[in-house]
Amino acid sequence: MAAAVRTGFLLQRSTQGVLFSSRAVPAFSSPFLCRAHRLEPGDDELYQRTTVSVMKNEADSGILIHNYSPRGFNIDGNRVFGPCAVLPPAILQWNVGSYRDITEESISLFHMLEPPIEILVLGTGSRVEQINPLVLALLKRKRIAVEVQDTPNACATFNFLNSERRLVAAGLIPPSYSTALEVKQD
């Protein structure tokens, strides 16, 4: 009916054809489609209320990284201090100090998972750092895509991919303290 009221005129059916009218009269003559008709218990299908039964609740979206700091991360209410490996549904301490410590041995944790992950998100701290090419080649041979980002963006990327139910893991190094807002006195 909203389409029929576009210009303030309604189309009315008549025996002679279509009439233009400025009166607000519906285009249909059925009492069931008219606004003036009041529903009663006798109008079985039109009177009954719609109900919805939830057969199965949707599973939660998994692990979510809520925030980060130079000390660590808050992952689903769990405080993790220092670098961590997020392997849904597990959160583990990751024995690396900086991006230079990311080696074939330190990432072996990620390519031994079953089912295998599709994407590994690496957060390298406050800045995007270059990862050892041997590490990237190993992950490529294992058919794991790698996304290397600074930690704030890596956390957001992990949350996004995890919410899409992708098989994703993250290796995160906390960002260092920012010195951008410090006032230097000479």
N, CA and C atoms as an extended XYZ file, in Angstrom:
558
Properties=species:S:1:pos:R:3:atomname:S:1:resname:S:1:resid:I:1 pbc="F F F"
N         0.828       -1.181        0.000 N   MET     1
C         0.000        0.000        0.000 CA  MET     1
C         0.872        1.244        0.000 C   MET     1
N         2.057        1.136        0.559 N   ALA     2
C         2.938        2.300        0.599 CA  ALA     2
C         3.336        2.728       -0.806 C   ALA     2
N         3.438        1.778       -1.709 N   ALA     3
C         3.806        2.115       -3.072 CA  ALA     3
C         2.680        2.861       -3.776 C   ALA     3
N         1.444        2.602       -3.368 N   ALA     4
C         0.304        3.246       -4.000 CA  ALA     4
C         0.109        4.668       -3.499 C   ALA     4
N         0.719        5.044       -2.381 N   VAL     5
C         0.505        6.358       -1.787 CA  VAL     5
C         1.633        7.318       -2.146 C   VAL     5
N         2.482        7.025       -3.076 N   ARG     6
C         3.674        7.812       -3.380 CA  ARG     6
C         3.411        9.292       -3.555 C   ARG     6
N         2.449        9.691       -4.369 N   THR     7
C         2.249       11.103       -4.670 CA  THR     7
C         1.028       11.692       -3.988 C   THR     7
N         0.455       10.998       -3.043 N   GLY     8
C        -0.709       11.519       -2.342 CA  GLY     8
C        -2.010       11.064       -2.975 C   GLY     8
N        -1.954       10.343       -4.056 N   PHE     9
C        -3.152        9.831       -4.705 CA  PHE     9
C        -3.162        8.319       -4.591 C   PHE     9
N        -4.333        7.769       -4.475 N   LEU    10
C        -4.484        6.325       -4.447 CA  LEU    10
C        -5.237        5.888       -5.688 C   LEU    10
N        -4.894        4.715       -6.141 N   LEU    11
C        -5.645        4.157       -7.258 CA  LEU    11
C        -6.852        3.430       -6.700 C   LEU    11
N        -7.990        3.629       -7.308 N   GLN    12
C        -9.204        2.958       -6.889 CA  GLN    12
C        -9.730        2.151       -8.049 C   GLN    12
N       -10.118        0.918       -7.753 N   ARG    13
C       -10.694        0.104       -8.808 CA  ARG    13
C       -12.167        0.456       -8.964 C   ARG    13
N       -12.612        0.489      -10.169 N   SER    14
C       -14.028        0.718      -10.432 CA  SER    14
C       -14.416       -0.062      -11.670 C   SER    14
N       -15.681       -0.042      -12.003 N   THR    15
C       -16.147       -0.771      -13.181 CA  THR    15
C       -15.697       -0.087      -14.451 C   THR    15
N       -15.393        1.201      -14.411 N   GLN    16
C       -14.955        1.905      -15.615 CA  GLN    16
C       -13.439        1.904      -15.788 C   GLN    16
N       -12.685        1.352      -14.863 N   GLY    17
C       -11.227        1.359      -14.982 CA  GLY    17
C       -10.602        1.897      -13.713 C   GLY    17
N        -9.519        2.612      -13.844 N   VAL    18
C        -8.780        3.123      -12.697 CA  VAL    18
C        -9.089        4.599      -12.534 C   VAL    18
N        -9.391        4.984      -11.288 N   LEU    19
C        -9.673        6.377      -10.974 CA  LEU    19
C        -8.575        6.924      -10.088 C   LEU    19
N        -8.274        8.195      -10.246 N   PHE    20
C        -7.346        8.850       -9.335 CA  PHE    20
C        -8.166        9.577       -8.286 C   PHE    20
N        -7.759        9.424       -7.046 N   SER    21
C        -8.520       10.032       -5.965 CA  SER    21
C        -7.553       10.585       -4.937 C   SER    21
N        -7.927       11.685       -4.304 N   SER    22
C        -7.091       12.242       -3.240 CA  SER    22
C        -7.534       11.722       -1.888 C   SER    22
N        -8.608       10.927       -1.845 N   ARG    23
C        -9.054       10.348       -0.577 CA  ARG    23
C        -8.136        9.196       -0.189 C   ARG    23
N        -7.956        8.976        1.069 N   ALA    24
C        -7.131        7.874        1.551 CA  ALA    24
C        -7.984        6.620        1.636 C   ALA    24
N        -8.243        6.016        0.506 N   VAL    25
C        -9.017        4.793        0.441 CA  VAL    25
C        -8.103        3.720       -0.120 C   VAL    25
N        -8.073        2.540        0.502 N   PRO    26
C        -7.195        1.500       -0.002 CA  PRO    26
C        -7.610        1.058       -1.399 C   PRO    26
N        -6.651        0.530       -2.138 N   ALA    27
C        -6.898        0.121       -3.512 CA  ALA    27
C        -7.643       -1.200       -3.583 C   ALA    27
N        -7.744       -1.903       -2.445 N   PHE    28
C        -8.403       -3.205       -2.455 CA  PHE    28
C        -9.709       -3.107       -1.691 C   PHE    28
N       -10.661       -3.914       -2.074 N   SER    29
C       -11.964       -3.844       -1.431 CA  SER    29
C       -12.152       -4.933       -0.395 C   SER    29
N       -11.149       -5.755       -0.126 N   SER    30
C       -11.269       -6.839        0.832 CA  SER    30
C       -11.311       -6.282        2.249 C   SER    30
N       -12.273       -6.758        3.074 N   PRO    31
C       -12.326       -6.275        4.464 CA  PRO    31
C       -11.145       -6.757        5.289 C   PRO    31
N       -10.480       -7.840        4.871 N   PHE    32
C        -9.353       -8.357        5.634 CA  PHE    32
C        -8.086       -7.536        5.415 C   PHE    32
N        -8.001       -6.817        4.294 N   LEU    33
C        -6.823       -6.013        4.001 CA  LEU    33
C        -7.023       -4.540        4.319 C   LEU    33
N        -8.192       -4.198        4.757 N   CYS    34
C        -8.517       -2.816        5.098 CA  CYS    34
C        -8.065       -2.538        6.525 C   CYS    34
N        -7.576       -1.345        6.791 N   ARG    35
C        -7.134       -0.996        8.142 CA  ARG    35
C        -8.288       -0.885        9.120 C   ARG    35
N        -9.464       -0.653        8.624 N   ALA    36
C       -10.615       -0.483        9.502 CA  ALA    36
C       -11.121       -1.811       10.047 C   ALA    36
N       -10.700       -2.901        9.455 N   HIS    37
C       -11.160       -4.209        9.919 CA  HIS    37
C       -10.437       -4.567       11.204 C   HIS    37
N       -11.176       -4.983       12.198 N   ARG    38
C       -10.609       -5.345       13.482 CA  ARG    38
C       -10.532       -6.863       13.593 C   ARG    38
N        -9.383       -7.355       13.997 N   LEU    39
C        -9.213       -8.792       14.108 CA  LEU    39
C        -9.927       -9.320       15.340 C   LEU    39
N       -10.543      -10.480       15.167 N   GLU    40
C       -11.284      -11.125       16.254 CA  GLU    40
C       -10.837      -12.574       16.357 C   GLU    40
N       -11.172      -13.243       17.443 N   PRO    41
C       -10.790      -14.651       17.581 CA  PRO    41
C       -11.320      -15.529       16.454 C   PRO    41
N       -12.385      -15.132       15.789 N   GLY    42
C       -12.927      -15.912       14.685 CA  GLY    42
C       -12.070      -15.848       13.436 C   GLY    42
N       -11.191      -14.868       13.317 N   ASP    43
C       -10.301      -14.728       12.153 CA  ASP    43
C        -9.045      -15.556       12.403 C   ASP    43
N        -9.196      -16.852       12.382 N   ASP    44
C        -8.160      -17.776       12.846 CA  ASP    44
C        -6.736      -17.399       12.448 C   ASP    44
N        -6.430      -17.391       11.178 N   GLU    45
C        -5.056      -17.188       10.747 CA  GLU    45
C        -4.565      -15.781       11.009 C   GLU    45
N        -5.439      -14.797       10.899 N   LEU    46
C        -5.008      -13.423       11.078 CA  LEU    46
C        -4.904      -13.029       12.549 C   LEU    46
N        -5.630      -13.695       13.436 N   TYR    47
C        -5.651      -13.312       14.840 CA  TYR    47
C        -4.502      -13.934       15.630 C   TYR    47
N        -4.035      -15.094       15.229 N   GLN    48
C        -3.024      -15.793       16.010 CA  GLN    48
C        -1.701      -15.044       15.988 C   GLN    48
N        -1.031      -15.057       17.097 N   ARG    49
C         0.277      -14.418       17.192 CA  ARG    49
C         1.354      -15.354       16.692 C   ARG    49
N         2.389      -14.781       16.161 N   THR    50
C         3.513      -15.570       15.672 CA  THR    50
C         4.434      -15.878       16.832 C   THR    50
N         4.863      -17.125       16.908 N   THR    51
C         5.816      -17.518       17.938 CA  THR    51
C         7.036      -18.116       17.257 C   THR    51
N         8.180      -17.980       17.911 N   VAL    52
C         9.427      -18.512       17.389 CA  VAL    52
C        10.010      -19.439       18.438 C   VAL    52
N        10.392      -20.624       18.017 N   SER    53
C        11.059      -21.575       18.900 CA  SER    53
C        12.490      -21.729       18.434 C   SER    53
N        13.441      -21.490       19.314 N   VAL    54
C        14.845      -21.626       18.965 CA  VAL    54
C        15.221      -23.080       19.184 C   VAL    54
N        15.591      -23.736       18.102 N   MET    55
C        15.935      -25.152       18.180 CA  MET    55
C        17.350      -25.342       18.729 C   MET    55
N        18.270      -24.499       18.295 N   LYS    56
C        19.654      -24.613       18.735 CA  LYS    56
C        20.241      -23.219       18.809 C   LYS    56
N        20.800      -22.876       19.943 N   ASN    57
C        21.467      -21.583       20.064 CA  ASN    57
C        22.744      -21.600       19.254 C   ASN    57
N        23.068      -20.469       18.651 N   GLU    58
C        24.301      -20.355       17.891 CA  GLU    58
C        25.473      -20.397       18.863 C   GLU    58
N        26.480      -21.149       18.497 N   ALA    59
C        27.666      -21.236       19.350 CA  ALA    59
C        28.328      -19.868       19.448 C   ALA    59
N        28.986      -19.625       20.578 N   ASP    60
C        29.646      -18.331       20.725 CA  ASP    60
C        30.781      -18.208       19.717 C   ASP    60
N        31.242      -17.004       19.546 N   SER    61
C        32.223      -16.751       18.491 CA  SER    61
C        33.638      -17.134       18.902 C   SER    61
N        33.813      -17.800       20.029 N   GLY    62
C        35.140      -18.248       20.427 CA  GLY    62
C        35.880      -17.192       21.217 C   GLY    62
N        37.182      -17.284       21.160 N   ILE    63
C        38.051      -16.395       21.931 CA  ILE    63
C        38.035      -14.990       21.337 C   ILE    63
N        38.005      -14.002       22.233 N   LEU    64
C        38.013      -12.608       21.809 CA  LEU    64
C        39.068      -11.858       22.610 C   LEU    64
N        39.939      -11.136       21.916 N   ILE    65
C        40.964      -10.336       22.583 CA  ILE    65
C        40.328       -8.990       22.900 C   ILE    65
N        40.120       -8.716       24.183 N   HIS    66
C        39.420       -7.498       24.588 CA  HIS    66
C        40.333       -6.270       24.605 C   HIS    66
N        41.540       -6.410       25.133 N   ASN    67
C        42.466       -5.278       25.114 CA  ASN    67
C        43.901       -5.766       25.279 C   ASN    67
N        44.821       -4.855       25.105 N   TYR    68
C        46.238       -5.167       25.203 CA  TYR    68
C        46.929       -4.010       25.903 C   TYR    68
N        48.099       -4.288       26.434 N   SER    69
C        48.916       -3.258       27.066 CA  SER    69
C        50.371       -3.704       26.934 C   SER    69
N        51.318       -2.874       27.338 N   PRO    70
C        52.717       -3.305       27.293 CA  PRO    70
C        53.011       -4.498       28.203 C   PRO    70
N        52.116       -4.743       29.167 N   ARG    71
C        52.324       -5.889       30.063 CA  ARG    71
C        51.740       -7.185       29.523 C   ARG    71
N        50.715       -7.092       28.666 N   GLY    72
C        50.098       -8.317       28.175 CA  GLY    72
C        48.728       -8.066       27.566 C   GLY    72
N        47.844       -9.053       27.718 N   PHE    73
C        46.564       -9.040       27.017 CA  PHE    73
C        45.431       -9.444       27.952 C   PHE    73
N        44.222       -8.995       27.626 N   ASN    74
C        43.012       -9.463       28.284 CA  ASN    74
C        42.239      -10.238       27.232 C   ASN    74
N        42.207      -11.551       27.393 N   ILE    75
C        41.566      -12.428       26.419 CA  ILE    75
C        40.427      -13.149       27.120 C   ILE    75
N        39.215      -12.788       26.756 N   ASP    76
C        38.003      -13.360       27.371 CA  ASP    76
C        38.048      -13.304       28.903 C   ASP    76
N        38.521      -12.196       29.440 N   GLY    77
C        38.560      -12.023       30.883 CA  GLY    77
C        39.794      -12.618       31.542 C   GLY    77
N        40.621      -13.314       30.797 N   ASN    78
C        41.863      -13.881       31.335 CA  ASN    78
C        43.008      -12.916       31.062 C   ASN    78
N        43.741      -12.562       32.106 N   ARG    79
C        44.906      -11.700       31.922 CA  ARG    79
C        46.103      -12.565       31.592 C   ARG    79
N        46.740      -12.241       30.478 N   VAL    80
C        47.914      -12.974       30.028 CA  VAL    80
C        49.071      -11.986       30.031 C   VAL    80
N        50.112      -12.295       30.778 N   PHE    81
C        51.261      -11.409       30.868 CA  PHE    81
C        52.328      -11.859       29.892 C   PHE    81
N        52.823      -10.913       29.103 N   GLY    82
C        53.875      -11.201       28.149 CA  GLY    82
C        53.337      -11.772       26.851 C   GLY    82
N        54.252      -12.236       25.988 N   PRO    83
C        53.840      -12.797       24.698 CA  PRO    83
C        52.961      -14.032       24.891 C   PRO    83
N        52.016      -14.209       23.979 N   CYS    84
C        51.126      -15.364       24.093 CA  CYS    84
C        50.796      -15.935       22.727 C   CYS    84
N        50.430      -17.206       22.744 N   ALA    85
C        49.944      -17.901       21.551 CA  ALA    85
C        48.467      -18.168       21.792 C   ALA    85
N        47.633      -17.671       20.903 N   VAL    86
C        46.187      -17.859       21.029 CA  VAL    86
C        45.788      -18.911       20.000 C   VAL    86
N        45.427      -20.075       20.511 N   LEU    87
C        45.047      -21.208       19.672 CA  LEU    87
C        43.649      -21.640       20.116 C   LEU    87
N        42.614      -21.060       19.554 N   PRO    88
C        41.278      -21.376       20.069 CA  PRO    88
C        41.070      -22.879       20.186 C   PRO    88
N        40.661      -23.328       21.337 N   PRO    89
C        40.184      -22.594       22.510 CA  PRO    89
C        41.240      -22.358       23.587 C   PRO    89
N        42.521      -22.535       23.298 N   ALA    90
C        43.574      -22.411       24.311 CA  ALA    90
C        44.316      -21.086       24.188 C   ALA    90
N        44.836      -20.643       25.338 N   ILE    91
C        45.702      -19.466       25.400 CA  ILE    91
C        46.976      -19.918       26.111 C   ILE    91
N        48.117      -19.780       25.447 N   LEU    92
C        49.374      -20.272       26.004 CA  LEU    92
C        50.402      -19.156       26.061 C   LEU    92
N        51.314      -19.252       27.028 N   GLN    93
C        52.464      -18.347       27.045 CA  GLN    93
C        53.361      -18.726       25.875 C   GLN    93
N        53.897      -17.743       25.195 N   TRP    94
C        54.749      -17.993       24.031 CA  TRP    94
C        56.143      -17.520       24.393 C   TRP    94
N        57.112      -18.396       24.283 N   ASN    95
C        58.467      -18.117       24.750 CA  ASN    95
C        59.278      -17.346       23.706 C   ASN    95
N        58.868      -16.113       23.448 N   VAL    96
C        59.630      -15.212       22.588 CA  VAL    96
C        59.731      -13.874       23.314 C   VAL    96
N        60.810      -13.165       23.072 N   GLY    97
C        60.980      -11.863       23.699 CA  GLY    97
C        60.710      -10.719       22.739 C   GLY    97
N        61.073      -10.940       21.473 N   SER    98
C        60.861       -9.930       20.439 CA  SER    98
C        60.655      -10.654       19.112 C   SER    98
N        60.458       -9.874       18.067 N   TYR    99
C        60.237      -10.481       16.753 CA  TYR    99
C        61.456      -11.271       16.289 C   TYR    99
N        62.655      -10.932       16.789 N   ARG   100
C        63.869      -11.660       16.396 CA  ARG   100
C        63.866      -13.094       16.924 C   ARG   100
N        63.081      -13.345       17.972 N   ASP   101
C        63.009      -14.676       18.566 CA  ASP   101
C        61.990      -15.583       17.880 C   ASP   101
N        61.305      -15.087       16.865 N   ILE   102
C        60.344      -15.920       16.138 CA  ILE   102
C        61.138      -16.753       15.139 C   ILE   102
N        61.296      -18.033       15.470 N   THR   103
C        62.094      -18.955       14.663 CA  THR   103
C        61.238      -20.149       14.265 C   THR   103
N        61.857      -21.083       13.493 N   GLU   104
C        61.129      -22.298       13.118 CA  GLU   104
C        60.702      -23.076       14.351 C   GLU   104
N        61.561      -23.073       15.359 N   GLU   105
C        61.241      -23.804       16.584 CA  GLU   105
C        60.090      -23.143       17.350 C   GLU   105
N        60.081      -21.821       17.427 N   SER   106
C        59.033      -21.147       18.206 CA  SER   106
C        57.662      -21.189       17.523 C   SER   106
N        57.640      -21.359       16.204 N   ILE   107
C        56.337      -21.456       15.531 CA  ILE   107
C        55.905      -22.898       15.296 C   ILE   107
N        56.726      -23.869       15.714 N   SER   108
C        56.355      -25.280       15.528 CA  SER   108
C        55.028      -25.583       16.228 C   SER   108
N        54.747      -24.861       17.252 N   LEU   109
C        53.478      -24.989       17.969 CA  LEU   109
C        52.287      -24.789       17.035 C   LEU   109
N        52.397      -23.873       16.100 N   PHE   110
C        51.273      -23.519       15.249 CA  PHE   110
C        51.031      -24.510       14.115 C   PHE   110
N        52.078      -25.121       13.576 N   HIS   111
C        51.842      -26.018       12.443 CA  HIS   111
C        51.638      -27.470       12.852 C   HIS   111
N        51.672      -27.769       14.143 N   MET   112
C        51.396      -29.131       14.608 CA  MET   112
C        49.955      -29.310       15.078 C   MET   112
N        49.149      -28.280       14.929 N   LEU   113
C        47.770      -28.358       15.400 CA  LEU   113
C        46.919      -29.262       14.509 C   LEU   113
N        45.924      -29.884       15.106 N   GLU   114
C        44.964      -30.677       14.356 CA  GLU   114
C        43.575      -30.294       14.812 C   GLU   114
N        42.657      -29.833       13.996 N   PRO   115
C        42.799      -29.601       12.569 CA  PRO   115
C        43.757      -28.441       12.314 C   PRO   115
N        44.428      -28.477       11.168 N   PRO   116
C        45.425      -27.434       10.894 CA  PRO   116
C        44.768      -26.067       10.727 C   PRO   116
N        45.477      -25.040       11.154 N   ILE   117
C        44.952      -23.678       11.028 CA  ILE   117
C        45.124      -23.197        9.590 C   ILE   117
N        44.278      -22.254        9.201 N   GLU   118
C        44.366      -21.651        7.867 CA  GLU   118
C        45.271      -20.433        7.872 C   GLU   118
N        45.147      -19.636        8.951 N   ILE   119
C        45.823      -18.341        9.000 CA  ILE   119
C        46.511      -18.177       10.359 C   ILE   119
N        47.735      -17.703       10.326 N   LEU   120
C        48.464      -17.351       11.538 CA  LEU   120
C        48.666      -15.847       11.525 C   LEU   120
N        48.175      -15.175       12.554 N   VAL   121
C        48.328      -13.726       12.685 CA  VAL   121
C        49.453      -13.479       13.686 C   VAL   121
N        50.496      -12.807       13.239 N   LEU   122
C        51.622      -12.505       14.116 CA  LEU   122
C        51.615      -11.014       14.450 C   LEU   122
N        51.570      -10.707       15.741 N   GLY   123
C        51.674       -9.327       16.222 CA  GLY   123
C        53.078       -9.104       16.723 C   GLY   123
N        53.820       -8.201       16.083 N   THR   124
C        55.254       -8.042       16.366 CA  THR   124
C        55.575       -6.889       17.314 C   THR   124
N        54.594       -6.404       18.059 N   GLY   125
C        54.852       -5.318       18.991 CA  GLY   125
C        54.271       -4.017       18.495 C   GLY   125
N        54.957       -2.926       18.775 N   SER   126
C        54.461       -1.595       18.420 CA  SER   126
C        54.554       -1.294       16.933 C   SER   126
N        55.470       -1.964       16.240 N   ARG   127
C        55.658       -1.714       14.809 CA  ARG   127
C        55.618       -3.031       14.047 C   ARG   127
N        55.354       -2.939       12.758 N   VAL   128
C        55.439       -4.114       11.898 CA  VAL   128
C        56.917       -4.388       11.658 C   VAL   128
N        57.342       -5.591       11.960 N   GLU   129
C        58.746       -5.974       11.789 CA  GLU   129
C        58.842       -7.101       10.776 C   GLU   129
N        60.000       -7.227       10.154 N   GLN   130
C        60.208       -8.277        9.158 CA  GLN   130
C        60.553       -9.581        9.859 C   GLN   130
N        59.823      -10.629        9.489 N   ILE   131
C        60.045      -11.958       10.070 CA  ILE   131
C        61.080      -12.693        9.220 C   ILE   131
N        61.832      -13.566        9.864 N   ASN   132
C        62.846      -14.374        9.190 CA  ASN   132
C        62.226      -15.092        7.984 C   ASN   132
N        62.821      -14.969        6.793 N   PRO   133
C        62.264      -15.622        5.599 CA  PRO   133
C        62.170      -17.149        5.716 C   PRO   133
N        63.050      -17.768        6.502 N   LEU   134
C        62.972      -19.219        6.691 CA  LEU   134
C        61.686      -19.613        7.423 C   LEU   134
N        61.264      -18.784        8.348 N   VAL   135
C        60.018      -19.039        9.081 CA  VAL   135
C        58.821      -18.934        8.132 C   VAL   135
N        58.827      -17.908        7.308 N   LEU   136
C        57.728      -17.725        6.362 CA  LEU   136
C        57.683      -18.864        5.336 C   LEU   136
N        58.854      -19.324        4.897 N   ALA   137
C        58.911      -20.432        3.946 CA  ALA   137
C        58.380      -21.724        4.575 C   ALA   137
N        58.702      -21.959        5.842 N   LEU   138
C        58.197      -23.144        6.540 CA  LEU   138
C        56.673      -23.122        6.624 C   LEU   138
N        56.118      -21.978        6.981 N   LEU   139
C        54.655      -21.872        7.081 CA  LEU   139
C        54.000      -22.020        5.712 C   LEU   139
N        54.655      -21.532        4.681 N   LYS   140
C        54.113      -21.679        3.324 CA  LYS   140
C        54.095      -23.156        2.921 C   LYS   140
N        55.158      -23.896        3.256 N   ARG   141
C        55.195      -25.337        2.959 CA  ARG   141
C        54.093      -26.086        3.705 C   ARG   141
N        53.768      -25.614        4.890 N   LYS   142
C        52.703      -26.242        5.701 CA  LYS   142
C        51.317      -25.744        5.309 C   LYS   142
N        51.254      -24.864        4.296 N   ARG   143
C        49.996      -24.296        3.779 CA  ARG   143
C        49.242      -23.490        4.831 C   ARG   143
N        50.013      -22.684        5.550 N   ILE   144
C        49.430      -21.766        6.534 CA  ILE   144
C        49.721      -20.349        6.055 C   ILE   144
N        48.663      -19.581        5.845 N   ALA   145
C        48.825      -18.174        5.452 CA  ALA   145
C        49.289      -17.383        6.679 C   ALA   145
N        50.150      -16.412        6.455 N   VAL   146
C        50.701      -15.617        7.560 CA  VAL   146
C        50.344      -14.156        7.345 C   VAL   146
N        49.902      -13.522        8.402 N   GLU   147
C        49.614      -12.089        8.390 CA  GLU   147
C        50.481      -11.459        9.476 C   GLU   147
N        51.485      -10.688        9.094 N   VAL   148
C        52.389      -10.037       10.044 CA  VAL   148
C        51.955       -8.584       10.182 C   VAL   148
N        51.632       -8.184       11.419 N   GLN   149
C        51.146       -6.828       11.685 CA  GLN   149
C        51.688       -6.348       13.021 C   GLN   149
N        51.511       -5.057       13.271 N   ASP   150
C        51.782       -4.588       14.629 CA  ASP   150
C        50.705       -5.189       15.534 C   ASP   150
N        50.983       -5.280       16.817 N   THR   151
C        50.091       -5.997       17.724 CA  THR   151
C        48.674       -5.434       17.792 C   THR   151
N        48.465       -4.106       17.853 N   PRO   152
C        47.082       -3.621       17.885 CA  PRO   152
C        46.259       -4.088       16.676 C   PRO   152
N        46.831       -4.004       15.484 N   ASN   153
C        46.115       -4.457       14.292 CA  ASN   153
C        45.994       -5.975       14.244 C   ASN   153
N        46.987       -6.682       14.761 N   ALA   154
C        46.925       -8.143       14.793 CA  ALA   154
C        45.786       -8.615       15.698 C   ALA   154
N        45.573       -7.940       16.818 N   CYS   155
C        44.464       -8.297       17.715 CA  CYS   155
C        43.125       -8.115       17.003 C   CYS   155
N        42.966       -7.005       16.304 N   ALA   156
C        41.720       -6.744       15.583 CA  ALA   156
C        41.517       -7.750       14.451 C   ALA   156
N        42.583       -8.070       13.736 N   THR   157
C        42.482       -9.044       12.647 CA  THR   157
C        42.113      -10.417       13.183 C   THR   157
N        42.738      -10.824       14.278 N   PHE   158
C        42.402      -12.110       14.891 CA  PHE   158
C        40.934      -12.148       15.294 C   PHE   158
N        40.454      -11.094       15.961 N   ASN   159
C        39.049      -11.059       16.385 CA  ASN   159
C        38.110      -11.158       15.193 C   ASN   159
N        38.429      -10.449       14.120 N   PHE   160
C        37.580      -10.469       12.928 CA  PHE   160
C        37.548      -11.860       12.303 C   PHE   160
N        38.718      -12.447       12.089 N   LEU   161
C        38.766      -13.772       11.469 CA  LEU   161
C        38.115      -14.826       12.353 C   LEU   161
N        38.308      -14.717       13.652 N   ASN   162
C        37.704      -15.672       14.579 CA  ASN   162
C        36.186      -15.536       14.594 C   ASN   162
N        35.678      -14.312       14.482 N   SER   163
C        34.226      -14.121       14.461 CA  SER   163
C        33.614      -14.692       13.184 C   SER   163
N        34.417      -14.804       12.113 N   GLU   164
C        33.950      -15.437       10.881 CA  GLU   164
C        34.098      -16.952       10.929 C   GLU   164
N        34.530      -17.466       12.083 N   ARG   165
C        34.718      -18.901       12.315 CA  ARG   165
C        35.794      -19.510       11.407 C   ARG   165
N        36.812      -18.718       11.120 N   ARG   166
C        37.949      -19.235       10.360 CA  ARG   166
C        38.875      -19.969       11.317 C   ARG   166
N        39.651      -20.908       10.799 N   LEU   167
C        40.631      -21.615       11.616 CA  LEU   167
C        41.866      -20.730       11.709 C   LEU   167
N        41.928      -19.930       12.762 N   VAL   168
C        42.950      -18.907       12.907 CA  VAL   168
C        43.647      -19.062       14.254 C   VAL   168
N        44.913      -18.714       14.291 N   ALA   169
C        45.687      -18.664       15.531 CA  ALA   169
C        46.478      -17.366       15.511 C   ALA   169
N        46.946      -16.965       16.692 N   ALA   170
C        47.712      -15.716       16.782 CA  ALA   170
C        48.913      -15.907       17.682 C   ALA   170
N        50.015      -15.316       17.280 N   GLY   171
C        51.206      -15.197       18.107 CA  GLY   171
C        51.409      -13.718       18.362 C   GLY   171
N        51.264      -13.309       19.614 N   LEU   172
C        51.229      -11.875       19.932 CA  LEU   172
C        52.337      -11.485       20.904 C   LEU   172
N        53.043      -10.446       20.552 N   ILE   173
C        54.049       -9.842       21.428 CA  ILE   173
C        53.475       -8.505       21.880 C   ILE   173
N        53.417       -8.241       23.191 N   PRO   174
C        52.832       -6.975       23.646 CA  PRO   174
C        53.588       -5.774       23.088 C   PRO   174
N        52.850       -4.706       22.764 N   PRO   175
C        53.530       -3.494       22.276 CA  PRO   175
C        54.324       -2.854       23.401 C   PRO   175
N        55.395       -2.146       23.040 N   SER   176
C        56.196       -1.465       24.065 CA  SER   176
C        55.486       -0.177       24.472 C   SER   176
N        55.968        0.414       25.548 N   TYR   177
C        55.405        1.679       26.004 CA  TYR   177
C        55.614        2.742       24.942 C   TYR   177
N        54.615        3.553       24.725 N   SER   178
C        54.709        4.615       23.729 CA  SER   178
C        55.408        5.825       24.353 C   SER   178
N        56.300        6.393       23.588 N   THR   179
C        56.978        7.599       24.042 CA  THR   179
C        56.526        8.801       23.229 C   THR   179
N        55.476        8.649       22.445 N   ALA   180
C        55.019        9.716       21.556 CA  ALA   180
C        54.501       10.921       22.334 C   ALA   180
N        53.911       10.706       23.505 N   LEU   181
C        53.303       11.804       24.247 CA  LEU   181
C        54.184       12.310       25.383 C   LEU   181
N        55.376       11.776       25.499 N   GLU   182
C        56.253       12.254       26.562 CA  GLU   182
C        56.808       13.637       26.224 C   GLU   182
N        56.907       14.456       27.237 N   VAL   183
C        57.456       15.812       27.055 CA  VAL   183
C        58.933       15.749       27.438 C   VAL   183
N        59.773       16.139       26.499 N   LYS   184
C        61.203       16.142       26.756 CA  LYS   184
C        61.610       17.537       27.219 C   LYS   184
N        62.327       17.566       28.326 N   GLN   185
C        62.796       18.840       28.833 CA  GLN   185
C        64.288       18.970       28.531 C   GLN   185
N        64.661       20.054       27.951 N   ASP   186
C        66.076       20.276       27.598 CA  ASP   186
C        66.776       21.114       28.626 C   ASP   186
